Amino acid sequence: MADQPTLKYVCIYADENNETHFKDMEATMKEADYAPPAPLI
């Protein structure tokens, strides 16, 4: 099986002291069929 594509993004969040932080994140993409007759998402 081929490697799955990876989406990289930056997560911006505030901690309990209301300080803003940036965190590099990754999400593995999965192939899916969203064409009819698949249900709407």
N, C-alpha and C positions, 0 to 999 in steps of 0.2 A: 504494500500500500504506500502511496506517495505521502510525503510530508503534508500536513495540514497547514494552510496559510495562517499567519498570526497577525492580529491587529494590535498595534502598539498605540497607547494613548496615555495622557497625563491625568491623574486623579487629583483634584484640588479639594482639600478638606480643612476643617477647623477642629482643633483639639479642645479638651475641656477648659483650657485657658484662653480660648478664642484666638489662638495663634493659627495663622494660615500655613498649610504645608502642601507641598507638591510631591507626588509619588508616581514613578513610572510604572505602568501596568501593561499586561499583555493578556489577550483573549484569543484562544484557539478558535478558528472559524470551522464550521462544519457545513458540508454541502447539503442543501435542502431544496426540494422542489416546491416553490411557492406559486406555480402557475395553476390556473384552473384545471381540474376541479378541486384543488386543495382548498381547505377552509381559509377565510380571511384571518389575518393576524392583527 
